Amino acid sequence: MVRDRGTVADEQLAAARCAGLSDGQIVEVIAHVALNVFTNYLATAARVDIDWPLVRHAD
């Protein structure tokens, strides 16, 4: 969703429903993604100090 700037394919929605998520739960997931993006943007703009151990992802 983030990579595709909010675009969600019909197949992705169908897979979520097939996994047992209701429409309300799907909306909640989307809202959480949007909140996390907003929080990250705000923290970056405000230059918030990271006060937890940095995690590096291995490729």
C-alpha distance (Angstrom), angle and dihedral (degrees) to the residues before:
residue distance angle dihedral
M1 . . .
V2 3.79 . .
R3 3.79 93.4 .
D4 3.82 91.0 50.4
R5 3.83 94.0 43.4
G6 3.77 96.0 -115.2
T7 3.77 98.4 -38.2
V8 3.79 112.1 136.8
A9 3.80 118.5 -174.2
D10 3.78 121.0 -131.7
E11 3.81 87.9 -118.1
Q12 3.80 90.9 56.3
L13 3.79 91.9 51.2
A14 3.80 90.3 47.0
A15 3.82 90.4 50.8
A16 3.81 90.9 51.0
R17 3.80 90.9 50.2
C18 3.81 90.5 45.7
A19 3.82 88.0 53.6
G20 3.79 87.7 58.3
L21 3.81 103.2 -97.9
S22 3.78 117.0 142.9
D23 3.80 121.6 -139.8
G24 3.80 88.5 -102.6
Q25 3.79 91.6 53.4
I26 3.80 91.0 48.9
V27 3.81 89.3 52.8
E28 3.81 88.9 49.7
V29 3.82 91.5 52.4
I30 3.81 90.5 49.9
A31 3.81 90.3 48.6
H32 3.81 91.1 51.8
V33 3.80 91.3 50.4
A34 3.82 90.2 50.3
L35 3.81 91.3 47.7
N36 3.80 91.6 51.0
V37 3.81 91.8 49.6
F38 3.81 90.3 48.5
T39 3.81 91.4 48.1
N40 3.81 91.7 50.0
Y41 3.81 92.5 48.5
L42 3.79 91.5 48.3
A43 3.80 93.1 47.7
T44 3.80 90.8 49.2
A45 3.80 93.9 47.7
A46 3.82 92.1 45.8
R47 3.81 90.9 46.1
V48 3.78 91.7 -129.3
D49 3.80 113.0 -167.5
I50 3.78 114.6 -117.2
D51 3.79 106.6 -122.6
W52 3.80 99.4 179.2
P53 3.82 130.4 71.4
L54 3.79 112.4 -75.4
V55 3.80 113.6 -116.9
R56 3.78 118.5 -150.2
H57 3.79 119.6 -159.4
A58 3.79 117.4 -136.2
D59 3.79 117.5 -137.0
